[in-house]
Amino acid sequence: MGSMKNVFKLSGGEVSLLDQSIKTEYLFQVGPYQVWAPIQKQLEKPLTKEVRPGDSVLLYCLFLNEHSSNGLFNTFLVSEFMSQ
C-alpha cells in the first residue's frame, strides 16, 4: 500500500482515494507463479461470488511501478475482472 501511495503522489493522484477503495489483497496463480494483488473494494463481493479457486479469470489491472532506495516494487491493482 505504501508503494502505491508513493507512485500516486508522484503522478499527482489523490492518495486518500486508495485508502477508501482498497481493503484486501487476493492471491492469484499465474502460470507457475503466485501473485498477491490488491483489489478495489467494490469488486470483492462479485469476485468471491463469480470465481472459485482454480477458475480462470481475466484481470484488468492498473500497473504501478516504484523505484526507490528500498528496491523495485511492482503492483497490479485489480480494477476489473472477467470470469472465463
PDB file of N, CA, C and O in Angstrom:
ATOM      1  N   MET A   1       0.831  -1.190   0.000  1.00  0.00           N
ATOM      2  CA  MET A   1       0.000   0.000   0.000  1.00  0.00           C
ATOM      3  C   MET A   1       0.871   1.248   0.000  1.00  0.00           C
ATOM      4  O   MET A   1       0.565   2.236  -0.668  1.00  0.00           O
ATOM      5  N   GLY A   2       1.959   1.188   0.758  1.00  0.00           N
ATOM      6  CA  GLY A   2       2.869   2.328   0.816  1.00  0.00           C
ATOM      7  C   GLY A   2       3.471   2.649  -0.543  1.00  0.00           C
ATOM      8  O   GLY A   2       3.584   3.816  -0.918  1.00  0.00           O
ATOM      9  N   SER A   3       3.853   1.621  -1.272  1.00  0.00           N
ATOM     10  CA  SER A   3       4.424   1.821  -2.605  1.00  0.00           C
ATOM     11  C   SER A   3       3.397   2.435  -3.555  1.00  0.00           C
ATOM     12  O   SER A   3       3.726   3.330  -4.333  1.00  0.00           O
ATOM     13  N   MET A   4       2.158   1.957  -3.490  1.00  0.00           N
ATOM     14  CA  MET A   4       1.112   2.526  -4.348  1.00  0.00           C
ATOM     15  C   MET A   4       0.892   3.998  -4.015  1.00  0.00           C
ATOM     16  O   MET A   4       0.716   4.821  -4.913  1.00  0.00           O
ATOM     17  N   LYS A   5       0.901   4.325  -2.747  1.00  0.00           N
ATOM     18  CA  LYS A   5       0.713   5.726  -2.346  1.00  0.00           C
ATOM     19  C   LYS A   5       1.848   6.598  -2.863  1.00  0.00           C
ATOM     20  O   LYS A   5       1.611   7.717  -3.317  1.00  0.00           O
ATOM     21  N   ASN A   6       3.080   6.098  -2.800  1.00  0.00           N
ATOM     22  CA  ASN A   6       4.227   6.857  -3.308  1.00  0.00           C
ATOM     23  C   ASN A   6       4.073   7.148  -4.799  1.00  0.00           C
ATOM     24  O   ASN A   6       4.314   8.270  -5.244  1.00  0.00           O
ATOM     25  N   VAL A   7       3.678   6.148  -5.558  1.00  0.00           N
ATOM     26  CA  VAL A   7       3.516   6.322  -7.009  1.00  0.00           C
ATOM     27  C   VAL A   7       2.373   7.291  -7.292  1.00  0.00           C
ATOM     28  O   VAL A   7       2.492   8.148  -8.168  1.00  0.00           O
ATOM     29  N   PHE A   8       1.264   7.164  -6.556  1.00  0.00           N
ATOM     30  CA  PHE A   8       0.142   8.082  -6.744  1.00  0.00           C
ATOM     31  C   PHE A   8       0.560   9.520  -6.459  1.00  0.00           C
ATOM     32  O   PHE A   8       0.184  10.431  -7.196  1.00  0.00           O
ATOM     33  N   LYS A   9       1.335   9.731  -5.393  1.00  0.00           N
ATOM     34  CA  LYS A   9       1.801  11.084  -5.057  1.00  0.00           C
ATOM     35  C   LYS A   9       2.616  11.671  -6.213  1.00  0.00           C
ATOM     36  O   LYS A   9       2.420  12.820  -6.609  1.00  0.00           O
ATOM     37  N   LEU A  10       3.533  10.856  -6.745  1.00  0.00           N
ATOM     38  CA  LEU A  10       4.397  11.327  -7.831  1.00  0.00           C
ATOM     39  C   LEU A  10       3.619  11.657  -9.098  1.00  0.00           C
ATOM     40  O   LEU A  10       4.006  12.552  -9.849  1.00  0.00           O
ATOM     41  N   SER A  11       2.528  10.941  -9.341  1.00  0.00           N
ATOM     42  CA  SER A  11       1.761  11.162 -10.560  1.00  0.00           C
ATOM     43  C   SER A  11       0.625  12.159 -10.375  1.00  0.00           C
ATOM     44  O   SER A  11      -0.153  12.400 -11.297  1.00  0.00           O
ATOM     45  N   GLY A  12       0.531  12.744  -9.168  1.00  0.00           N
ATOM     46  CA  GLY A  12      -0.482  13.769  -8.924  1.00  0.00           C
ATOM     47  C   GLY A  12      -1.841  13.208  -8.537  1.00  0.00           C
ATOM     48  O   GLY A  12      -2.827  13.944  -8.523  1.00  0.00           O
ATOM     49  N   GLY A  13      -1.912  11.922  -8.223  1.00  0.00           N
ATOM     50  CA  GLY A  13      -3.176  11.307  -7.821  1.00  0.00           C
ATOM     51  C   GLY A  13      -3.540  11.634  -6.390  1.00  0.00           C
ATOM     52  O   GLY A  13      -2.699  12.083  -5.611  1.00  0.00           O
ATOM     53  N   GLU A  14      -4.785  11.410  -6.049  1.00  0.00           N
ATOM     54  CA  GLU A  14      -5.291  11.653  -4.703  1.00  0.00           C
ATOM     55  C   GLU A  14      -5.095  10.397  -3.860  1.00  0.00           C
ATOM     56  O   GLU A  14      -5.819   9.413  -4.015  1.00  0.00           O
ATOM     57  N   VAL A  15      -4.107  10.442  -2.966  1.00  0.00           N
ATOM     58  CA  VAL A  15      -3.711   9.284  -2.168  1.00  0.00           C
ATOM     59  C   VAL A  15      -4.851   8.775  -1.282  1.00  0.00           C
ATOM     60  O   VAL A  15      -4.968   7.569  -1.059  1.00  0.00           O
ATOM     61  N   SER A  16      -5.679   9.667  -0.782  1.00  0.00           N
ATOM     62  CA  SER A  16      -6.775   9.240   0.097  1.00  0.00           C
ATOM     63  C   SER A  16      -7.762   8.323  -0.616  1.00  0.00           C
ATOM     64  O   SER A  16      -8.467   7.550   0.033  1.00  0.00           O
ATOM     65  N   LEU A  17      -7.821   8.401  -1.946  1.00  0.00           N
ATOM     66  CA  LEU A  17      -8.705   7.509  -2.706  1.00  0.00           C
ATOM     67  C   LEU A  17      -8.294   6.055  -2.556  1.00  0.00           C
ATOM     68  O   LEU A  17      -9.141   5.162  -2.575  1.00  0.00           O
ATOM     69  N   LEU A  18      -6.999   5.813  -2.408  1.00  0.00           N
ATOM     70  CA  LEU A  18      -6.522   4.441  -2.209  1.00  0.00           C
ATOM     71  C   LEU A  18      -7.035   3.877  -0.897  1.00  0.00           C
ATOM     72  O   LEU A  18      -7.489   2.734  -0.846  1.00  0.00           O
ATOM     73  N   ASP A  19      -6.968   4.668   0.162  1.00  0.00           N
ATOM     74  CA  ASP A  19      -7.458   4.207   1.465  1.00  0.00           C
ATOM     75  C   ASP A  19      -8.946   3.882   1.418  1.00  0.00           C
ATOM     76  O   ASP A  19      -9.406   2.960   2.091  1.00  0.00           O
ATOM     77  N   GLN A  20      -9.690   4.632   0.630  1.00  0.00           N
ATOM     78  CA  GLN A  20     -11.135   4.434   0.529  1.00  0.00           C
ATOM     79  C   GLN A  20     -11.502   3.245  -0.354  1.00  0.00           C
ATOM     80  O   GLN A  20     -12.528   2.602  -0.131  1.00  0.00           O
ATOM     81  N   SER A  21     -10.674   2.948  -1.355  1.00  0.00           N
ATOM     82  CA  SER A  21     -11.088   1.957  -2.348  1.00  0.00           C
ATOM     83  C   SER A  21     -10.369   0.613  -2.257  1.00  0.00           C
ATOM     84  O   SER A  21     -10.723  -0.316  -2.983  1.00  0.00           O
ATOM     85  N   ILE A  22      -9.369   0.486  -1.383  1.00  0.00           N
ATOM     86  CA  ILE A  22      -8.627  -0.772  -1.295  1.00  0.00           C
ATOM     87  C   ILE A  22      -8.616  -1.261   0.145  1.00  0.00           C
ATOM     88  O   ILE A  22      -8.229  -0.538   1.064  1.00  0.00           O
ATOM     89  N   LYS A  23      -9.052  -2.514   0.321  1.00  0.00           N
ATOM     90  CA  LYS A  23      -9.084  -3.097   1.654  1.00  0.00           C
ATOM     91  C   LYS A  23      -8.322  -4.422   1.690  1.00  0.00           C
ATOM     92  O   LYS A  23      -7.674  -4.736   2.688  1.00  0.00           O
ATOM     93  N   THR A  24      -8.396  -5.201   0.607  1.00  0.00           N
ATOM     94  CA  THR A  24      -7.931  -6.582   0.626  1.00  0.00           C
ATOM     95  C   THR A  24      -7.050  -6.900  -0.573  1.00  0.00           C
ATOM     96  O   THR A  24      -7.200  -6.323  -1.650  1.00  0.00           O
ATOM     97  N   GLU A  25      -6.130  -7.831  -0.360  1.00  0.00           N
ATOM     98  CA  GLU A  25      -5.344  -8.408  -1.451  1.00  0.00           C
ATOM     99  C   GLU A  25      -5.788  -9.857  -1.637  1.00  0.00           C
ATOM    100  O   GLU A  25      -6.179 -10.526  -0.681  1.00  0.00           O
ATOM    101  N   TYR A  26      -5.723 -10.326  -2.867  1.00  0.00           N
ATOM    102  CA  TYR A  26      -6.065 -11.715  -3.171  1.00  0.00           C
ATOM    103  C   TYR A  26      -4.854 -12.389  -3.795  1.00  0.00           C
ATOM    104  O   TYR A  26      -4.026 -11.742  -4.436  1.00  0.00           O
ATOM    105  N   LEU A  27      -4.766 -13.680  -3.601  1.00  0.00           N
ATOM    106  CA  LEU A  27      -3.674 -14.474  -4.165  1.00  0.00           C
ATOM    107  C   LEU A  27      -4.141 -15.089  -5.476  1.00  0.00           C
ATOM    108  O   LEU A  27      -5.143 -15.803  -5.512  1.00  0.00           O
ATOM    109  N   PHE A  28      -3.406 -14.807  -6.562  1.00  0.00           N
ATOM    110  CA  PHE A  28      -3.717 -15.341  -7.884  1.00  0.00           C
ATOM    111  C   PHE A  28      -2.580 -16.243  -8.342  1.00  0.00           C
ATOM    112  O   PHE A  28      -1.407 -15.936  -8.129  1.00  0.00           O
ATOM    113  N   GLN A  29      -2.931 -17.344  -8.963  1.00  0.00           N
ATOM    114  CA  GLN A  29      -1.945 -18.248  -9.561  1.00  0.00           C
ATOM    115  C   GLN A  29      -1.819 -17.854 -11.027  1.00  0.00           C
ATOM    116  O   GLN A  29      -2.789 -17.937 -11.781  1.00  0.00           O
ATOM    117  N   VAL A  30      -0.620 -17.421 -11.434  1.00  0.00           N
ATOM    118  CA  VAL A  30      -0.361 -17.007 -12.805  1.00  0.00           C
ATOM    119  C   VAL A  30       0.707 -17.944 -13.347  1.00  0.00           C
ATOM    120  O   VAL A  30       1.899 -17.741 -13.119  1.00  0.00           O
ATOM    121  N   GLY A  31       0.270 -18.970 -14.063  1.00  0.00           N
ATOM    122  CA  GLY A  31       1.210 -19.993 -14.503  1.00  0.00           C
ATOM    123  C   GLY A  31       1.849 -20.623 -13.279  1.00  0.00           C
ATOM    124  O   GLY A  31       1.143 -21.067 -12.374  1.00  0.00           O
ATOM    125  N   PRO A  32       3.185 -20.669 -13.237  1.00  0.00           N
ATOM    126  CA  PRO A  32       3.856 -21.269 -12.080  1.00  0.00           C
ATOM    127  C   PRO A  32       4.033 -20.299 -10.901  1.00  0.00           C
ATOM    128  O   PRO A  32       4.579 -20.677  -9.865  1.00  0.00           O
ATOM    129  N   TYR A  33       3.577 -19.063 -11.057  1.00  0.00           N
ATOM    130  CA  TYR A  33       3.818 -18.036 -10.037  1.00  0.00           C
ATOM    131  C   TYR A  33       2.551 -17.727  -9.241  1.00  0.00           C
ATOM    132  O   TYR A  33       1.437 -17.806  -9.757  1.00  0.00           O
ATOM    133  N   GLN A  34       2.752 -17.375  -7.976  1.00  0.00           N
ATOM    134  CA  GLN A  34       1.670 -16.869  -7.147  1.00  0.00           C
ATOM    135  C   GLN A  34       1.883 -15.366  -6.967  1.00  0.00           C
ATOM    136  O   GLN A  34       2.981 -14.916  -6.639  1.00  0.00           O
ATOM    137  N   VAL A  35       0.816 -14.601  -7.188  1.00  0.00           N
ATOM    138  CA  VAL A  35       0.897 -13.142  -7.140  1.00  0.00           C
ATOM    139  C   VAL A  35      -0.191 -12.612  -6.214  1.00  0.00           C
ATOM    140  O   VAL A  35      -1.372 -12.909  -6.396  1.00  0.00           O
ATOM    141  N   TRP A  36       0.217 -11.827  -5.221  1.00  0.00           N
ATOM    142  CA  TRP A  36      -0.741 -11.120  -4.374  1.00  0.00           C
ATOM    143  C   TRP A  36      -1.065  -9.800  -5.050  1.00  0.00           C
ATOM    144  O   TRP A  36      -0.158  -9.070  -5.450  1.00  0.00           O
ATOM    145  N   ALA A  37      -2.346  -9.485  -5.182  1.00  0.00           N
ATOM    146  CA  ALA A  37      -2.739  -8.231  -5.828  1.00  0.00           C
ATOM    147  C   ALA A  37      -3.889  -7.596  -5.059  1.00  0.00           C
ATOM    148  O   ALA A  37      -4.863  -8.274  -4.732  1.00  0.00           O
ATOM    149  N   PRO A  38      -3.786  -6.300  -4.768  1.00  0.00           N
ATOM    150  CA  PRO A  38      -4.903  -5.599  -4.143  1.00  0.00           C
ATOM    151  C   PRO A  38      -6.047  -5.474  -5.149  1.00  0.00           C
ATOM    152  O   PRO A  38      -5.827  -5.403  -6.358  1.00  0.00           O
ATOM    153  N   ILE A  39      -7.252  -5.451  -4.631  1.00  0.00           N
ATOM    154  CA  ILE A  39      -8.429  -5.358  -5.493  1.00  0.00           C
ATOM    155  C   ILE A  39      -9.328  -4.247  -4.968  1.00  0.00           C
ATOM    156  O   ILE A  39      -9.442  -4.051  -3.758  1.00  0.00           O
ATOM    157  N   GLN A  40      -9.963  -3.523  -5.879  1.00  0.00           N
ATOM    158  CA  GLN A  40     -10.851  -2.450  -5.454  1.00  0.00           C
ATOM    159  C   GLN A  40     -12.015  -3.031  -4.656  1.00  0.00           C
ATOM    160  O   GLN A  40     -12.559  -4.082  -4.995  1.00  0.00           O
ATOM    161  N   LYS A  41     -12.382  -2.326  -3.593  1.00  0.00           N
ATOM    162  CA  LYS A  41     -13.383  -2.800  -2.638  1.00  0.00           C
ATOM    163  C   LYS A  41     -14.697  -3.220  -3.298  1.00  0.00           C
ATOM    164  O   LYS A  41     -15.287  -4.228  -2.908  1.00  0.00           O
ATOM    165  N   GLN A  42     -15.158  -2.467  -4.285  1.00  0.00           N
ATOM    166  CA  GLN A  42     -16.449  -2.757  -4.906  1.00  0.00           C
ATOM    167  C   GLN A  42     -16.432  -4.045  -5.734  1.00  0.00           C
ATOM    168  O   GLN A  42     -17.487  -4.530  -6.141  1.00  0.00           O
ATOM    169  N   LEU A  43     -15.243  -4.600  -5.986  1.00  0.00           N
ATOM    170  CA  LEU A  43     -15.139  -5.845  -6.755  1.00  0.00           C
ATOM    171  C   LEU A  43     -15.058  -7.090  -5.872  1.00  0.00           C
ATOM    172  O   LEU A  43     -15.164  -8.207  -6.379  1.00  0.00           O
ATOM    173  N   GLU A  44     -14.874  -6.919  -4.577  1.00  0.00           N
ATOM    174  CA  GLU A  44     -14.668  -8.075  -3.700  1.00  0.00           C
ATOM    175  C   GLU A  44     -15.849  -9.037  -3.697  1.00  0.00           C
ATOM    176  O   GLU A  44     -15.654 -10.238  -3.887  1.00  0.00           O
ATOM    177  N   LYS A  45     -17.055  -8.549  -3.490  1.00  0.00           N
ATOM    178  CA  LYS A  45     -18.221  -9.437  -3.465  1.00  0.00           C
ATOM    179  C   LYS A  45     -18.447 -10.118  -4.810  1.00  0.00           C
ATOM    180  O   LYS A  45     -18.633 -11.334  -4.844  1.00  0.00           O
ATOM    181  N   PRO A  46     -18.439  -9.377  -5.925  1.00  0.00           N
ATOM    182  CA  PRO A  46     -18.621 -10.060  -7.211  1.00  0.00           C
ATOM    183  C   PRO A  46     -17.530 -11.098  -7.496  1.00  0.00           C
ATOM    184  O   PRO A  46     -17.817 -12.154  -8.058  1.00  0.00           O
ATOM    185  N   LEU A  47     -16.283 -10.805  -7.113  1.00  0.00           N
ATOM    186  CA  LEU A  47     -15.194 -11.752  -7.360  1.00  0.00           C
ATOM    187  C   LEU A  47     -15.416 -13.044  -6.581  1.00  0.00           C
ATOM    188  O   LEU A  47     -15.306 -14.135  -7.139  1.00  0.00           O
ATOM    189  N   THR A  48     -15.729 -12.921  -5.295  1.00  0.00           N
ATOM    190  CA  THR A  48     -15.916 -14.127  -4.484  1.00  0.00           C
ATOM    191  C   THR A  48     -17.187 -14.883  -4.871  1.00  0.00           C
ATOM    192  O   THR A  48     -17.286 -16.085  -4.627  1.00  0.00           O
ATOM    193  N   LYS A  49     -18.147 -14.200  -5.466  1.00  0.00           N
ATOM    194  CA  LYS A  49     -19.389 -14.846  -5.905  1.00  0.00           C
ATOM    195  C   LYS A  49     -19.192 -15.571  -7.235  1.00  0.00           C
ATOM    196  O   LYS A  49     -19.720 -16.666  -7.428  1.00  0.00           O
ATOM    197  N   GLU A  50     -18.435 -14.965  -8.155  1.00  0.00           N
ATOM    198  CA  GLU A  50     -18.315 -15.485  -9.510  1.00  0.00           C
ATOM    199  C   GLU A  50     -17.115 -16.397  -9.735  1.00  0.00           C
ATOM    200  O   GLU A  50     -17.131 -17.215 -10.655  1.00  0.00           O
ATOM    201  N   VAL A  51     -16.080 -16.272  -8.916  1.00  0.00           N
ATOM    202  CA  VAL A  51     -14.834 -17.002  -9.168  1.00  0.00           C
ATOM    203  C   VAL A  51     -14.525 -17.920  -7.989  1.00  0.00           C
ATOM    204  O   VAL A  51     -14.554 -17.497  -6.833  1.00  0.00           O
ATOM    205  N   ARG A  52     -14.233 -19.165  -8.296  1.00  0.00           N
ATOM    206  CA  ARG A  52     -13.851 -20.151  -7.284  1.00  0.00           C
ATOM    207  C   ARG A  52     -12.371 -20.481  -7.441  1.00  0.00           C
ATOM    208  O   ARG A  52     -11.820 -20.319  -8.530  1.00  0.00           O
ATOM    209  N   PRO A  53     -11.716 -20.940  -6.376  1.00  0.00           N
ATOM    210  CA  PRO A  53     -10.308 -21.348  -6.510  1.00  0.00           C
ATOM    211  C   PRO A  53     -10.128 -22.341  -7.656  1.00  0.00           C
ATOM    212  O   PRO A  53     -10.870 -23.315  -7.778  1.00  0.00           O
ATOM    213  N   GLY A  54      -9.136 -22.074  -8.485  1.00  0.00           N
ATOM    214  CA  GLY A  54      -8.852 -22.924  -9.635  1.00  0.00           C
ATOM    215  C   GLY A  54      -9.493 -22.443 -10.928  1.00  0.00           C
ATOM    216  O   GLY A  54      -9.108 -22.893 -12.007  1.00  0.00           O
ATOM    217  N   ASP A  55     -10.474 -21.530 -10.842  1.00  0.00           N
ATOM    218  CA  ASP A  55     -11.097 -20.977 -12.045  1.00  0.00           C
ATOM    219  C   ASP A  55     -10.126 -20.059 -12.779  1.00  0.00           C
ATOM    220  O   ASP A  55      -9.230 -19.472 -12.172  1.00  0.00           O
ATOM    221  N   SER A  56     -10.313 -19.945 -14.077  1.00  0.00           N
ATOM    222  CA  SER A  56      -9.554 -18.973 -14.870  1.00  0.00           C
ATOM    223  C   SER A  56     -10.298 -17.642 -14.846  1.00  0.00           C
ATOM    224  O   SER A  56     -11.526 -17.592 -14.913  1.00  0.00           O
ATOM    225  N   VAL A  57      -9.538 -16.594 -14.751  1.00  0.00           N
ATOM    226  CA  VAL A  57     -10.129 -15.256 -14.712  1.00  0.00           C
ATOM    227  C   VAL A  57      -9.210 -14.293 -15.449  1.00  0.00           C
ATOM    228  O   VAL A  57      -7.986 -14.392 -15.355  1.00  0.00           O
ATOM    229  N   LEU A  58      -9.806 -13.365 -16.180  1.00  0.00           N
ATOM    230  CA  LEU A  58      -9.061 -12.313 -16.863  1.00  0.00           C
ATOM    231  C   LEU A  58      -9.095 -11.084 -15.967  1.00  0.00           C
ATOM    232  O   LEU A  58     -10.168 -10.588 -15.624  1.00  0.00           O
ATOM    233  N   LEU A  59      -7.917 -10.594 -15.587  1.00  0.00           N
ATOM    234  CA  LEU A  59      -7.820  -9.440 -14.699  1.00  0.00           C
ATOM    235  C   LEU A  59      -7.420  -8.196 -15.479  1.00  0.00           C
ATOM    236  O   LEU A  59      -6.514  -8.236 -16.312  1.00  0.00           O
ATOM    237  N   TYR A  60      -8.092  -7.112 -15.204  1.00  0.00           N
ATOM    238  CA  TYR A  60      -7.721  -5.807 -15.735  1.00  0.00           C
ATOM    239  C   TYR A  60      -7.101  -5.044 -14.574  1.00  0.00           C
ATOM    240  O   TYR A  60      -7.726  -4.882 -13.526  1.00  0.00           O
ATOM    241  N   CYS A  61      -5.880  -4.580 -14.759  1.00  0.00           N
ATOM    242  CA  CYS A  61      -5.127  -4.000 -13.645  1.00  0.00           C
ATOM    243  C   CYS A  61      -4.498  -2.666 -14.006  1.00  0.00           C
ATOM    244  O   CYS A  61      -4.167  -2.393 -15.160  1.00  0.00           O
ATOM    245  N   LEU A  62      -4.346  -1.854 -12.983  1.00  0.00           N
ATOM    246  CA  LEU A  62      -3.510  -0.662 -13.069  1.00  0.00           C
ATOM    247  C   LEU A  62      -2.129  -1.091 -12.610  1.00  0.00           C
ATOM    248  O   LEU A  62      -1.974  -1.597 -11.499  1.00  0.00           O
ATOM    249  N   PHE A  63      -1.128  -0.896 -13.448  1.00  0.00           N
ATOM    250  CA  PHE A  63       0.241  -1.287 -13.117  1.00  0.00           C
ATOM    251  C   PHE A  63       0.952  -0.097 -12.499  1.00  0.00           C
ATOM    252  O   PHE A  63       1.059   0.963 -13.116  1.00  0.00           O
ATOM    253  N   LEU A  64       1.439  -0.278 -11.275  1.00  0.00           N
ATOM    254  CA  LEU A  64       2.180   0.764 -10.565  1.00  0.00           C
ATOM    255  C   LEU A  64       3.599   0.273 -10.339  1.00  0.00           C
ATOM    256  O   LEU A  64       3.805  -0.848  -9.872  1.00  0.00           O
ATOM    257  N   ASN A  65       4.571   1.099 -10.664  1.00  0.00           N
ATOM    258  CA  ASN A  65       5.977   0.715 -10.608  1.00  0.00           C
ATOM    259  C   ASN A  65       6.744   1.771  -9.835  1.00  0.00           C
ATOM    260  O   ASN A  65       6.775   2.939 -10.225  1.00  0.00           O
ATOM    261  N   GLU A  66       7.367   1.354  -8.728  1.00  0.00           N
ATOM    262  CA  GLU A  66       8.136   2.289  -7.904  1.00  0.00           C
ATOM    263  C   GLU A  66       9.590   1.843  -7.823  1.00  0.00           C
ATOM    264  O   GLU A  66       9.887   0.706  -7.458  1.00  0.00           O
ATOM    265  N   HIS A  67      10.483   2.750  -8.167  1.00  0.00           N
ATOM    266  CA  HIS A  67      11.926   2.554  -7.970  1.00  0.00           C
ATOM    267  C   HIS A  67      12.309   3.407  -6.768  1.00  0.00           C
ATOM    268  O   HIS A  67      12.129   4.624  -6.786  1.00  0.00           O
ATOM    269  N   SER A  68      12.837   2.772  -5.722  1.00  0.00           N
ATOM    270  CA  SER A  68      13.234   3.536  -4.547  1.00  0.00           C
ATOM    271  C   SER A  68      14.550   2.990  -4.003  1.00  0.00           C
ATOM    272  O   SER A  68      15.092   2.011  -4.517  1.00  0.00           O
ATOM    273  N   SER A  69      15.045   3.630  -2.968  1.00  0.00           N
ATOM    274  CA  SER A  69      16.276   3.152  -2.341  1.00  0.00           C
ATOM    275  C   SER A  69      16.067   1.788  -1.682  1.00  0.00           C
ATOM    276  O   SER A  69      17.034   1.092  -1.372  1.00  0.00           O
ATOM    277  N   ASN A  70      14.802   1.406  -1.466  1.00  0.00           N
ATOM    278  CA  ASN A  70      14.477   0.096  -0.893  1.00  0.00           C
ATOM    279  C   ASN A  70      14.307  -0.984  -1.946  1.00  0.00           C
ATOM    280  O   ASN A  70      14.073  -2.147  -1.616  1.00  0.00           O
ATOM    281  N   GLY A  71      14.422  -0.605  -3.216  1.00  0.00           N
ATOM    282  CA  GLY A  71      14.312  -1.585  -4.291  1.00  0.00           C
ATOM    283  C   GLY A  71      13.214  -1.240  -5.281  1.00  0.00           C
ATOM    284  O   GLY A  71      12.699  -0.122  -5.303  1.00  0.00           O
ATOM    285  N   LEU A  72      12.871  -2.215  -6.092  1.00  0.00           N
ATOM    286  CA  LEU A  72      11.852  -2.070  -7.131  1.00  0.00           C
ATOM    287  C   LEU A  72      10.570  -2.727  -6.654  1.00  0.00           C
ATOM    288  O   LEU A  72      10.588  -3.874  -6.207  1.00  0.00           O
ATOM    289  N   PHE A  73       9.461  -2.011  -6.745  1.00  0.00           N
ATOM    290  CA  PHE A  73       8.162  -2.533  -6.340  1.00  0.00           C
ATOM    291  C   PHE A  73       7.196  -2.432  -7.509  1.00  0.00           C
ATOM    292  O   PHE A  73       6.963  -1.343  -8.032  1.00  0.00           O
ATOM    293  N   ASN A  74       6.636  -3.554  -7.919  1.00  0.00           N
ATOM    294  CA  ASN A  74       5.624  -3.598  -8.961  1.00  0.00           C
ATOM    295  C   ASN A  74       4.312  -4.037  -8.318  1.00  0.00           C
ATOM    296  O   ASN A  74       4.256  -5.046  -7.615  1.00  0.00           O
ATOM    297  N   THR A  75       3.271  -3.272  -8.567  1.00  0.00           N
ATOM    298  CA  THR A  75       1.961  -3.586  -8.005  1.00  0.00           C
ATOM    299  C   THR A  75       0.933  -3.592  -9.130  1.00  0.00           C
ATOM    300  O   THR A  75       0.909  -2.698  -9.977  1.00  0.00           O
ATOM    301  N   PHE A  76       0.088  -4.613  -9.121  1.00  0.00           N
ATOM    302  CA  PHE A  76      -1.033  -4.689 -10.048  1.00  0.00           C
ATOM    303  C   PHE A  76      -2.311  -4.486  -9.240  1.00  0.00           C
ATOM    304  O   PHE A  76      -2.707  -5.365  -8.474  1.00  0.00           O
ATOM    305  N   LEU A  77      -2.951  -3.345  -9.404  1.00  0.00           N
ATOM    306  CA  LEU A  77      -4.199  -3.052  -8.719  1.00  0.00           C
ATOM    307  C   LEU A  77      -5.347  -3.543  -9.592  1.00  0.00           C
ATOM    308  O   LEU A  77      -5.568  -3.015 -10.682  1.00  0.00           O
ATOM    309  N   VAL A  78      -6.078  -4.550  -9.122  1.00  0.00           N
ATOM    310  CA  VAL A  78      -7.174  -5.127  -9.913  1.00  0.00           C
ATOM    311  C   VAL A  78      -8.332  -4.133  -9.943  1.00  0.00           C
ATOM    312  O   VAL A  78      -8.881  -3.765  -8.904  1.00  0.00           O
ATOM    313  N   SER A  79      -8.697  -3.701 -11.166  1.00  0.00           N
ATOM    314  CA  SER A  79      -9.756  -2.713 -11.321  1.00  0.00           C
ATOM    315  C   SER A  79     -10.985  -3.289 -12.020  1.00  0.00           C
ATOM    316  O   SER A  79     -12.044  -2.661 -12.045  1.00  0.00           O
ATOM    317  N   GLU A  80     -10.839  -4.487 -12.587  1.00  0.00           N
ATOM    318  CA  GLU A  80     -11.976  -5.169 -13.215  1.00  0.00           C
ATOM    319  C   GLU A  80     -11.572  -6.597 -13.471  1.00  0.00           C
ATOM    320  O   GLU A  80     -10.380  -6.905 -13.504  1.00  0.00           O
ATOM    321  N   PHE A  81     -12.533  -7.478 -13.652  1.00  0.00           N
ATOM    322  CA  PHE A  81     -12.229  -8.870 -13.949  1.00  0.00           C
ATOM    323  C   PHE A  81     -13.338  -9.465 -14.811  1.00  0.00           C
ATOM    324  O   PHE A  81     -14.450  -8.942 -14.876  1.00  0.00           O
ATOM    325  N   MET A  82     -13.005 -10.563 -15.465  1.00  0.00           N
ATOM    326  CA  MET A  82     -13.988 -11.295 -16.246  1.00  0.00           C
ATOM    327  C   MET A  82     -13.721 -12.781 -16.027  1.00  0.00           C
ATOM    328  O   MET A  82     -12.649 -13.279 -16.372  1.00  0.00           O
ATOM    329  N   SER A  83     -14.697 -13.493 -15.453  1.00  0.00           N
ATOM    330  CA  SER A  83     -14.517 -14.924 -15.253  1.00  0.00           C
ATOM    331  C   SER A  83     -14.616 -15.614 -16.604  1.00  0.00           C
ATOM    332  O   SER A  83     -15.348 -15.178 -17.493  1.00  0.00           O
ATOM    333  N   GLN A  84     -13.854 -16.713 -16.739  1.00  0.00           N
ATOM    334  CA  GLN A  84     -13.796 -17.376 -18.044  1.00  0.00           C
ATOM    335  C   GLN A  84     -14.349 -18.760 -17.984  1.00  0.00           C
ATOM    336  O   GLN A  84     -14.376 -19.459 -18.997  1.00  0.00           O
TER     337      GLN A  84
END
